Amino acid sequence: MNKRYSFYLILITSTLLGCNKVNITVDSDRVPVMSVNNEVLYADEIENILPANITGKDSVNFVENYKKNWAINILLYEKAEQNLRSTEEIDLLTEEYRKQLIINRYQQELISQKLKNISNDTLINVYEREKTNFILEDPIIKGVFVQIPSKAPNQKQLKKWLTEMNDNTLEKIEKYCIQYASRYIFFRDDWTPYSQVDKLFPHHVDWNDPILTRGLVEQKDSISTYFLRITGKANPGTIEPFEIALPKITNILSQGEKMNYIKSFENSLYNNAIKKQKITFFLSSEE
């Protein structure tokens, strides 16, 4: 039973518990669930927030609670409007808050667009300048991991290719893996936490184990042979590689550029508005 079918079955079950006829205008393209005054709750609104793995009685309870809370919010709002003497201040605050949200969203998009255009030289300069702030907390590696059935053919040849590791042997390794490997991961260009790779082996290998300095790690169990060819490694406490530090570099630039860029943009916007006579001064601040 798919999620959508299950959801509508739950919805029908819960809705039948309190079904009554009312004359309400509804969207003909949607499935109405309930209404309070002139507001309508539709099935898709509940479906969008229904947790993925919820089932059975929990699903029914979730739907019923959501419907009840939805109705209570509308009724409370109605009661508050009836009893508050004035909502003018709230309306003003709401409008101001809305304006600020729109402005903030636009500023974020401006900064995001500007950061996309940052040159690689700028990123490298920040990396070199701030190196002492980019320190690795956990070991990372680059390489190739291969797991093959224990009876797979030509294992010695595969081991030889992994040891040599060049463009020519890499192509041979890939072809071999496609045909025989039960699992293989090529991450020669991607720094990866060592802890993630270590979990792929049947037996834990400590980061300080000398075997990791040999470049090729091999393990076996009753069903598989495991190979890890290490092409790059970095110790905790050392400076992060540029690729790992890049998100932090971007954040530094974002914080540094944000105020200057936004201020410059605002001044430009203001001055252009004056030139185009979009702004009218009724009183001068000059003596």
N, C-alpha and C positions, 0 to 999 in steps of 0.2 A: 504494500500500500504506500503510494508516494505521499510526500509531505503535504502537497496541496490538497489532495483528496482527503487525507486525515484531518487537515485543518477544517475543511468545510463540514465534515461529519461532526466534529466537535462543536462547531459553530451552530449547526442545525439542532444538535442535542441540547445545547445550553439555551438557545433562543426559544425553543418550544416550551421551555419551563415557564416562560412569562410572556407568551405571545398574545397580542391583542390588536384589533384593527383600529388604525388611525388614518386620517386624511392628511398626508404630508407629501410635499413635492420632493421627489428624489431623482438622482441622476440615473437615467435608464441604462447606462452602460456599466453601472456598478451594482454590487449587491448590498442593499441596506441591512443593517443589523438592528438598530434601534434609533429612536429619536428622543430628544428632549427639547420641548418648545419647538422651534423651527430648525434646530440643528440636527444633522443626521450623522450617525457613525456608520462607516462602511466596512465591509469585510476585509478589503485589502489593507486598510489602516491597521487592523489587528494582526493580519497575516505578516505584515512587514516587521513587527516587533515581537512575534512569537518565537521563543528560544528554539534553536534547531533540534535539540535532542529531547524535548519535553513530550511526554506521551500520557495516554490514559487519563486517570482522574486528575493528575497534575495539570494536564492541558485544559480540562474543563474548568478547574479552579482558576487557572491563569486568565482564561477568557472572561469568566464571570467577574473576577476582581477588576480586570481592565474596564469592562463595561460599567461596573458600579462606580469606579473612580472617575471615569469620563463623565458620567451623569452628574456626580456630586460636584465636580469642578464647574460645570455649567450652571447648576442650581446655586452654588455659592456665589458665583460671579453675578448672577441675576439678583440675589438677595443683597449683595454688597452695593450694587448700583442703586437699588431701591432705597437703601438706608443711609448711604453717604450723602451728606448735604451738597458736596461739590467734588467733582472729579477733575476739575480744571487743572489743578497742580499735577495730578497723575498723568493727565493727557500730555502736558508740557514735558514732564520727565520722560514719558514713553517716546515722544517724538525726538527728544534730545538723545536718548539712548539709541534709537534707531539710526539717527544721523551718524553717531559715533561709531556704531557697528559697521555701517557702510564705508565710512572714511577709513577705519582700521583695516577692513578687508581690502580696500583699494590700495592702501599703503603696502600691505603685505604682498600684493601682486606686483607692485612697482619694484619692491626690493627683490622679489624672486626673479623677475625679468632681468634686473640689473646684474644679479649674481650669475645668471646664465652666460652673460657676456664677459665675465672675468677671464683674463688671459691666463694661460698656463704659467707664464713667467711670474705673474703676480702671486699665484698660488705657491709656486716654488720659493719665492722670496719670503713669504710669510712662514713657510715651513722651515727655512734656514734660520730665520730670525727667532722663531719661537720653539726651536727644537727641544729645549729643556722642559717644555710643557707637554711634550708628546712622549710619554714613557709607557712602555708595555707593562701591563699587569700580568698577562698570561702568555705562555709560549705559543708561537704560531709557526706554521710551515706551509711550503708549497710542494707539490709533487703529483704522483700518480698512485692510486690504490687499485689493486686487482684481487678479486677473489674468484678462484676457479675450483671446479670439482676435483677431488683428490686423484681421480683417474683420468683427468684431461690429458691429451697428448702434448708432446713437445714442451714440457715444462722447463727443461734445461735451456731450450732456445729462448723461451719467454724471459727467463731470468737473465740470460745474456743480453737480450735487447733492453731490458730494464736497466741493467748495469751501464750499458753504453749510452743510452738515452740521447739521441739526436733526432733531427727531423726525419731521417730515413728510418731509424728503428721505431720512432713514435708511430709512424704510419703502419708498420708491421704489428706493433703492439695493439693498435686500435682494431685492425682487421682480426687479430687473434681473439680479442675480447668480444667482438661482435659474434664470433662463431662459438666460443667456448665458455666465456666468463659468466658466472652467476651474478656478479656485481663488479662494476668498475667505475672509478671516478677520476677524471682528469682535472687537476686543479693546479697545473704548473704556473698559471698566471694569476691565481687568486690566493692571497694569504688566508689561511684557515686556522681556527683555534685547534691546537694539537689535541685537546681533550675530545673534540668531535671525531677526529680520525682514530684516536686510540680506542674508542668504543667499537670500532669496526673489527678489531682483532678479538680472537677468543681469549687471549691473555693480555693483561695490562702490561704496558712497557713504560717504565718511569722515564720522565723527560731527561733525567741525568744519566740514564743507562748508556754506556759507551756504544751499544749497538746502533744507536741513532746517529752516531758520527760516521758510520761506515757508508751511509747513503742508501743502502738497501736492507729492509727488514723483511724477514720471512718467518711465518708461523704456520703450523699445521694442526688440524684436529682430525677427528674420525671421518669427516666428510669433505673437507675443503683444504686448500692451500691458499695462504694469504701473502700478498706482496705489497710493500710500501716503498716506492722509490722517492726519496726526499731530494728535491731540487733547490730548496731554500729553507732556512730556519732562522728564527730570531728569538733570543732569550728574554725572559721577563727582566725588567729593570733596565733594558737597553732602549734606545730611541726607536719609536715606531717607524716602520717604513712609510713612505709618502702616501701610498694608497690607503693605509689604515688611518693615517692622521687626517686625510682629506675632509671628512665630515667636521672635524674640529676646526680645521683651517677655514672652511666655509662659514662656520659659526662665528669665528673671530672677525672675519671680513664683514659678515652680516651685521654684527653688533657695532663694528667700527664705522661702517658705511651708512648704516641706517639713519642716524640722526643727521649727519651731514647731507646725505642725499635728499631726505625728506624735507629738510629745511630749505635746501636749494630749490627743490621742486615747488614748494609752497611760495617762496619768494617770486619765482618765475611766474607762477600762476597768478599771483596777486598783481605783479607789475603789468602783465599782459592784459589783465582785466581792466586796469586803469587806462592803458593805452586804447583799448577798444571801447572805453566809456561804459563798461558794465557796472562800474562803481561810481556812485554820486556822493559827494561830500556836501553836507548842508552847513556844517560848522567847521571852521579851520582851527587847527591847534596852534597855528603860528600867531605870534603877537603882532 
